C-alpha cells in the first residue's frame, strides 16, 4: 500500500536571500514525515509534501529564524450572489 503524502503551503516571512531559502528548506526537510520541500523565495512560500504535522512544520520554520503567517480561514455566512 502506498503512503499518501499531503501537500501543504506555508506563507513564510523574513526570507530575503538564498541563504534564508536554504535554511527554511533544511529546517523542514529534517522533520520526520516530510517527503519533499520546495521553498519559493519570491513567493515567500514553503510547499511541504508529507505527513508531518502543521505545528511541527511551523515550529521548525520559527526555530530557523523565520515566521509563518497563519492561513486565513474562509468566513461562513450568506453569499452576496
C-alpha positions as CSV (number, residue, x, y, z in Angstrom):
1,X,0.0,0.0,0.0
2,X,1.4,3.4,-1.0
3,X,1.9,6.1,1.6
4,X,-0.2,9.3,1.0
5,X,1.8,12.5,1.1
6,X,-0.2,15.6,1.8
7,X,0.7,18.9,0.1
8,X,0.6,22.0,2.3
9,X,1.6,25.5,1.6
10,X,3.0,27.8,4.4
11,X,3.4,31.5,3.9
12,X,6.9,32.4,5.3
13,X,8.0,35.9,6.1
14,X,11.5,37.2,6.7
15,X,13.3,35.4,3.8
16,X,15.4,37.7,1.7
17,X,18.1,35.6,0.1
18,X,19.2,32.2,-1.0
19,X,20.7,31.5,2.5
20,X,17.3,32.1,4.0
21,X,15.7,29.8,1.5
22,X,18.1,27.0,2.2
23,X,17.8,27.5,6.0
24,X,14.0,27.1,5.8
25,X,14.3,24.1,3.4
26,X,16.8,22.4,5.7
27,X,14.7,23.0,8.9
28,X,11.6,21.4,7.3
29,X,13.4,18.6,5.5
30,X,14.9,17.2,8.7
31,X,11.4,16.6,10.2
32,X,10.1,13.0,10.4
33,X,7.3,12.5,7.9
34,X,8.5,15.1,5.4
35,X,8.8,13.6,1.9
36,X,9.8,16.7,-0.1
37,X,10.1,20.5,0.3
38,X,10.0,23.4,-2.2
39,X,10.8,26.8,-0.8
40,X,9.9,29.7,-3.1
41,X,11.9,32.8,-2.1
42,X,10.0,35.2,-4.4
43,X,6.5,33.9,-3.4
44,X,7.6,33.6,0.3
45,X,6.2,30.1,0.5
46,X,7.2,26.7,1.7
47,X,5.4,23.8,-0.1
48,X,5.7,20.7,2.1
49,X,4.9,17.2,0.9
50,X,4.4,14.6,3.6
51,X,2.6,13.8,6.8
52,X,4.4,15.8,9.4
53,X,2.0,18.0,11.5
54,X,1.4,21.6,10.6
55,X,2.5,22.5,14.1
56,X,5.9,20.7,13.8
57,X,6.5,22.4,10.4
58,X,5.6,25.8,11.7
59,X,7.9,25.3,14.8
60,X,10.8,24.3,12.5
61,X,10.3,27.4,10.4
62,X,10.2,29.6,13.5
63,X,13.2,27.9,15.1
64,X,15.2,28.6,11.9
65,X,14.5,32.4,12.4
66,X,11.5,33.0,10.1
67,X,7.8,33.5,10.7
68,X,4.8,31.6,9.4
69,X,1.8,33.6,8.5
70,X,-1.4,31.8,9.7
71,X,-3.7,30.7,6.9
72,X,-6.9,32.8,6.6
73,X,-10.0,30.6,7.1
74,X,-12.9,31.4,4.8
75,X,-15.8,33.1,6.7
76,X,-19.1,31.2,6.9
77,X,-22.2,33.0,6.0
78,X,-24.5,34.2,3.3
79,X,-23.1,34.9,-0.1
80,X,-23.9,38.1,-2.0
81,X,-24.9,36.1,-5.1
